[in-house]
């Protein structure tokens, strides 16, 4: 706390403290030169010897200011003042540069947000690092090299599975909301009854699908909290 108040006092009395520092250094130089004159050195030679022993006066002043004050804060204040002078001197160019930087930073921020959500941030499920997506690889066929498996393949994969805790199937679907106002399309997915167990996310209210409903293609839905 004492260091904080000392630096604050230096900042508020910068001119006065700078003068005191220069007077203090000058006093030491004169004292050193006087002592060397008493040992037999001439006036000019004694002064140069005192300066040589004391070192670089400008560097000492800078080191003392760095110890007594907030160097980075002072540098920031100087940069801000210089930037404001440049803005006033050429406002059109300055605002164009600011707008360009803002657009660039905004675009990069948006790209990183999407990149973070898709590739970096873990999925909001239990043991998200253990979730995997399985595809059919059709490398030797004259079709897409990756496609969703057929229902029969999923059934066989699940029956013969010895690696995963469980498997679930899902594919995009279209849903129509109706009843209150004009009907509207809503994004949806068709999923197997095992999805909740695979993701480790039980419904907040009600229940998920049962195996019997899945086998009989029952028209059962689970809606999101947002909907």
Buried (B, 14 or more C-beta within 10 A) or exposed (E): EEEEEEBEBBBEEBEEBBEEBEEEBEEBBEEBBEEBBEEEBEEEEBBBBBBEEBEEBEEBBEEBBEEBBBEEEBEEEEEEEEEEEEBEEEEEEBEEEEEEEEEEEEEEEEEEEEEEEEEEEEEEEEEEEEBEEEEBEEEEEEEEEEEBBEEEEBBEBBEEEEEBEEBBBEEEEEBEBEEEEEEEEEEBEEBBBBBBBBBEEEEEEEEBBEEEEBEEEEEEEBEEEEE
